Amino acid sequence: MTKSEERKTIKANQRKLYLGTWAKEKVRGVSLSAFCKTYGLSRNNFYIWVKNENIIKNSVPPIQRADPKLKAKAIEIYLR
């Protein structure tokens, strides 16, 4: 594993740890800026992490490609 790959995995693990801790603190009613001050994080970066985490959680999984014959049959039934 190269140094850059190692750094990326460390940062990803650190981000997961902070986001997990944030979920627990949020339940307790701690504000995001207070959380960032406590853990010495940049608020801007942490806002981006939280936003990206929410986008990933709320995203719809990609639709599987339909079989062309089934698709044609469905269109035929729809147009009747």
ROSE-422925 format. One line per 10 residues: number of its first residue (from 1); for each residue x, y, z of N, C-alpha, C. Coordinates in Angstrom, 1 decimal. Example, Ala and Ser with C-alpha at 12.3 -4.5 7.8 and 13.67 -1.06 7.14 Angstrom:
! residues 2
1 = 13.2 -5.7 7.8 12.3 -4.5 7.8 13.2 -3.3 7.8 ~ 12.8 -2.2 7.1 13.7 -1.1 7.1 12.9 0.0 7.9
! end
This chain:
! residues 80
1 = 0.8 -1.2 0.0 0.0 0.0 0.0 0.9 1.2 0.0 ~ 0.6 2.2 -0.9 1.4 3.4 -1.0 1.1 4.3 0.1 ~ 1.9 5.3 0.3 1.6 6.3 1.4 0.3 7.1 1.1 ~ 0.1 7.4 -0.1 -1.1 8.2 -0.4 -2.4 7.3 -0.2 ~ -2.3 6.1 -0.5 -3.5 5.2 -0.3 -3.7 5.0 1.2 ~ -2.6 4.9 1.9 -2.6 4.7 3.4 -3.3 6.0 4.0 ~ -2.9 7.2 3.6 -3.4 8.4 4.1 -4.9 8.5 3.8 ~ -5.3 8.1 2.6 -6.7 8.1 2.2 -7.6 7.2 3.1 ~ -7.1 6.0 3.4 -7.8 5.1 4.2 -7.9 5.6 5.7 ~ -6.8 6.2 6.1 -6.8 6.8 7.5 -7.8 7.9 7.6
11 = -7.8 8.8 6.6 -8.8 9.9 6.6 -10.2 9.4 6.5 ~ -10.5 8.4 5.7 -11.8 7.8 5.5 -12.3 7.2 6.8 ~ -11.4 6.5 7.5 -11.8 5.9 8.8 -12.0 7.0 9.8 ~ -11.2 8.0 9.8 -11.4 9.2 10.7 -12.7 9.9 10.5 ~ -13.1 10.0 9.2 -14.3 10.7 8.9 -15.5 9.8 9.4 ~ -15.4 8.5 9.2 -16.5 7.6 9.7 -16.6 7.7 11.2 ~ -15.5 7.8 11.9 -15.5 7.8 13.3 -16.2 9.1 13.8 ~ -15.8 10.3 13.2 -16.4 11.6 13.5 -17.9 11.6 13.2 ~ -18.3 11.0 12.1 -19.7 11.0 11.7 -20.5 10.2 12.7 ~ -19.9 9.1 13.1 -20.6 8.2 14.1 -20.7 8.9 15.4
21 = -19.7 9.6 15.8 -19.7 10.3 17.1 -20.7 11.5 17.0 ~ -20.7 12.1 15.8 -21.7 13.2 15.6 -23.1 12.8 15.7 ~ -23.4 11.6 15.2 -24.8 11.0 15.3 -25.2 10.9 16.8 ~ -24.3 10.4 17.6 -24.5 10.2 19.1 -24.7 11.6 19.7 ~ -23.8 12.5 19.4 -23.9 13.8 20.1 -25.2 14.6 19.6 ~ -25.6 14.4 18.4 -26.7 15.1 17.9 -28.0 14.7 18.6 ~ -28.1 13.4 19.0 -29.2 12.9 19.8 -29.2 13.6 21.1 ~ -28.0 13.9 21.7 -28.0 14.5 23.0 -28.3 16.0 22.9 ~ -28.4 16.6 21.7 -28.8 18.0 21.5 -27.6 18.9 21.3 ~ -26.4 18.4 21.0 -25.2 19.3 20.8 -25.3 19.9 19.4
31 = -25.0 21.2 19.4 -25.0 21.9 18.1 -23.8 21.4 17.3 ~ -23.9 21.6 16.0 -22.8 21.1 15.1 -21.5 22.0 15.3 ~ -21.7 23.3 15.5 -20.5 24.1 15.7 -19.8 23.8 17.0 ~ -20.6 23.5 18.0 -20.0 23.2 19.3 -19.3 21.8 19.2 ~ -19.9 20.9 18.5 -19.2 19.6 18.2 -17.9 19.8 17.5 ~ -17.9 20.7 16.5 -16.6 20.9 15.8 -15.6 21.6 16.6 ~ -16.0 22.5 17.5 -15.0 23.2 18.4 -14.4 22.1 19.4 ~ -15.3 21.3 19.9 -14.8 20.3 20.9 -13.8 19.3 20.3 ~ -14.0 18.9 19.0 -13.2 17.9 18.4 -12.1 18.6 17.5 ~ -12.1 19.9 17.4 -11.1 20.6 16.7 -11.2 20.4 15.2
41 = -12.4 20.4 14.7 -12.7 20.2 13.2 -13.0 21.5 12.6 ~ -12.7 21.6 11.3 -13.2 22.7 10.5 -14.7 22.5 10.2 ~ -15.5 23.6 10.6 -16.9 23.5 10.4 -17.3 23.3 8.9 ~ -16.6 24.0 8.1 -16.9 23.9 6.6 -16.7 22.5 6.1 ~ -15.6 21.8 6.5 -15.3 20.4 6.0 -16.4 19.5 6.6 ~ -16.7 19.7 7.9 -17.6 18.8 8.5 -19.0 19.0 8.0 ~ -19.4 20.2 7.6 -20.7 20.4 6.9 -20.8 19.6 5.6 ~ -19.7 19.6 4.9 -19.6 18.9 3.6 -19.7 17.4 3.9 ~ -19.0 16.9 4.9 -19.1 15.5 5.2 -20.5 15.1 5.5 ~ -21.2 15.9 6.4 -22.5 15.5 6.8 -23.5 15.6 5.6
51 = -23.3 16.6 4.8 -24.1 16.7 3.6 -24.0 15.5 2.7 ~ -22.7 15.1 2.4 -22.4 14.0 1.6 -23.0 12.7 2.1 ~ -22.9 12.5 3.5 -23.4 11.4 4.1 -24.9 11.3 4.0 ~ -25.6 12.4 4.1 -27.1 12.4 3.9 -27.5 12.1 2.5 ~ -26.7 12.6 1.5 -27.0 12.4 0.1 -26.8 10.9 -0.2 ~ -25.8 10.2 0.4 -25.6 8.8 0.2 -26.7 8.0 0.8 ~ -27.1 8.4 2.0 -28.2 7.6 2.7 -29.5 7.7 2.0 ~ -29.8 8.9 1.5 -31.1 9.2 0.9 -31.2 8.9 -0.6 ~ -30.1 8.5 -1.2 -30.1 8.3 -2.7 -30.8 7.0 -3.0 ~ -31.4 7.0 -4.2 -32.2 5.9 -4.7 -31.2 5.0 -5.4
61 = -31.2 3.7 -5.2 -30.2 2.8 -5.9 -30.5 2.8 -7.4 ~ -29.5 2.6 -8.2 -29.7 2.7 -9.6 -30.7 1.5 -10.1 ~ -31.5 1.9 -11.1 -32.5 0.9 -11.6 -31.7 -0.1 -12.5 ~ -32.0 -1.3 -12.3 -31.4 -2.4 -13.2 -32.0 -2.2 -14.6 ~ -31.1 -2.5 -15.6 -31.6 -2.4 -17.0 -32.6 -3.5 -17.2 ~ -33.7 -3.1 -17.8 -34.8 -4.0 -18.1 -34.5 -4.9 -19.4 ~ -35.0 -6.1 -19.4 -34.8 -6.9 -20.5 -35.6 -6.3 -21.7 ~ -35.0 -6.1 -22.9 -35.6 -5.4 -24.0 -37.0 -6.0 -24.4 ~ -37.1 -7.3 -24.3 -38.3 -8.0 -24.7 -39.4 -7.6 -23.7 ~ -39.1 -7.7 -22.4 -40.1 -7.3 -21.4 -40.5 -5.8 -21.5
71 = -39.5 -5.0 -21.8 -39.8 -3.6 -22.0 -40.7 -3.3 -23.1 ~ -40.5 -4.0 -24.2 -41.4 -3.9 -25.4 -42.8 -4.4 -25.1 ~ -42.8 -5.5 -24.3 -44.1 -6.0 -23.9 -44.9 -5.1 -23.0 ~ -44.2 -4.4 -22.1 -44.8 -3.5 -21.2 -45.3 -2.2 -22.0 ~ -44.5 -1.8 -22.9 -45.0 -0.6 -23.8 -46.2 -1.0 -24.6 ~ -46.2 -2.2 -25.1 -47.3 -2.7 -25.9 -48.6 -2.7 -25.0 ~ -48.5 -3.3 -23.8 -49.7 -3.3 -22.9 -50.1 -1.9 -22.6 ~ -49.2 -1.0 -22.3 -49.5 0.3 -21.9 -50.2 1.1 -23.0 ~ -49.9 0.8 -24.3 -50.5 1.5 -25.4 -51.8 1.0 -25.8 ~ -52.2 -0.2 -25.3 -53.5 -0.7 -25.6 -54.7 0.1 -25.2
! end
